[in-house]
Amino acid sequence: MSLREDFLWGGATAANQYEGGYDQDGKGLNAIDVMTNGSHTTPRQVTWKKADGQTGTTPLVWGKPFAFPKDAIPTILDDYYYPSHTGTDFYHHLEEDLGLLAEMGFKCYRFSINWSRIFPNGDDEQVNQAGLAFYDRVVDTCLRLGMEPLVTLSHYETPLSLVIRYNGWSDRKMIPIFEKYAKTLFNHFKGRVKYWLTFNEINAMDHAPYMGGGLLDTSAQNRAQGAHNQFVASALAVKAAHEIDPNMQVGQMLACSAIYTYTCDPKDALKVMEAQQNELFYADVQTGGRYPEYRLKKYAREGIVLEDCPEDYELIAKYPADFLSFSCYGSHVVTTHENTAQAEGNLGMNGVKNPYLETNAWGWTIDPYCLRLTLNTLWDRYHKPLWIVENGLGWSDELTPDGKIHDDYRINYLKANLKSMKDAVEIDGVDLLGYTMWSAIDLVSNGTGEMKKRYGFVYVDRDDRGNGSLKRYKKDSFDWYKQVIATNGESLD
Ligand code: BG6
């Protein structure tokens, strides 16, 4: 069996990394709008102010506690550079960019709606009509160009006002607030947008809870509650979508990769099992429809008590995600053995360096088998349609004097990854809906805030300090991907 005829080939972006226009047409601030740029070695910072006028910054180190001062308010300060404020300016390049994606033959375009463009404070009484009008243009242009929109409701874009007032998703009040936001969009885009995702990489609540859930106080209790509140909100979104338009499908989005043991020491095998439980817990609940025992036991051991009610679990069981989508960049290695060289990965999932694999300059592995392994794990466990909504290679591309970008390294990465994906379908029989490469076009890196960690098929002239013409250039991978789509993945060369 080869890929389905209606396979949804495309690419993905996120509002906070791409749109810019951070304060235009009534948009409010979101959690990322107060984050500075960083680098591979310097973390991004959240800037803040206290009532007495004192200002400062708190670094966001992946996987580490976020030491945000209790009496501070996250805010924009002079003298700092905030890459989300301009992104790569999709806000003013909408037609041009979507035209380029359509030229590659995209069947699908994944993007996120910037929640605070719709409700500037997250929970306003009235919708910001100008914000809605912007997404009308995005959706209508996609449809006119033959691209199916796949919309993420929240890609690390918790409105800042909700971060400040509620400590983000740690408060149950977020559930009805999100329900209203989701319903507003479902009603408005009924008949135009079929595919939706609730929370980008919902397991970011474990690794980067400020980004994933807008948490300033990231205690284990708050993270567990934040995840629970997002599960209930996701179930309510599925319920609402089905009631508003039975054609709509609402998926889960998980950061997921293959995890290997470093040695054949059984202790290492146990370590892999635990790492996998941490990753799949989020899918066990949101796609599987129930809390797994291993997580309940962990909560009991750690003294975590959820603020919940029986209806929460009924909703979770009755309205699981319609499909399971995931991001997958490279595999991870874990071990109980000390003194092993370290490697890095998405969401700061650092592990042990794999001696069999190469990495990019940011230490992320390039693994030709990762997608097949991950697809099989998810298919065997959930038997729900799958969708790869992020996969790609971050690289510091170079623009040649004649306006070209020779990104053969990216083509090679994608070739190997698409082969792995096709093997999962053709050899193993996995049900796969589509593939949206990260990122359709160059944008700001989420992890480092850099521009130089580029992923796109289209180069954007912009540097790490915000200089550059914003002019767009096609990379070599642009024509290569066009051929891949035209042959429905038959020709990868
Ligand atoms: C995922 C996110 O974590 O990986 C994206 O959903 C992000 O927002 C992508 O950009 C790549 O990570 P990074 O840190 O290289 O931008």
Boltz pocket constraint, residues with backbone or C-beta under 6 A from the ligand:
constraints:
  - pocket:
      binder: B
      contacts: [[A, 14], [A, 17], [A, 200], [A, 201], [A, 255], [A, 327], [A, 346], [A, 347], [A, 390], [A, 394], [A, 438], [A, 444], [A, 445], [A, 446], [A, 447], [A, 448], [A, 453]]
      max_distance: 6.0
